[in-house]
Amino acid sequence: MDENISRPVSDAEWYFRKDPERERFYEIFFQLCRKYGVRWGKATEKEQAFIEEVTRVTYERDRAVRLGLPLSDVRPSFAS
């Protein structure tokens, strides 16, 4: 067995590792749920689709600004 392979300290380490991008995405998601008064567990499919799409666009625009990427590369809301 190759001893140079990097292994996590425990099997659960990957689960608890924080991903800053994922955290930012969910921060935006929860802000938008509060803003529009959507309770995810009780939301209709239409409400969930709306929040998912608004979160996607908001997150992608936020990420583009942070990374200095053009906003024109972000797919508009509800565009196929």
Secondary structure, DSSP 8 states (H G I E B T S, - for coil): --TTS---SSTTHHHH---HHHHHHHHHHHHHHHHHT--GGG--HHHHHHHHHHHHHHHHHHHHHHHT--GGGS--TT--
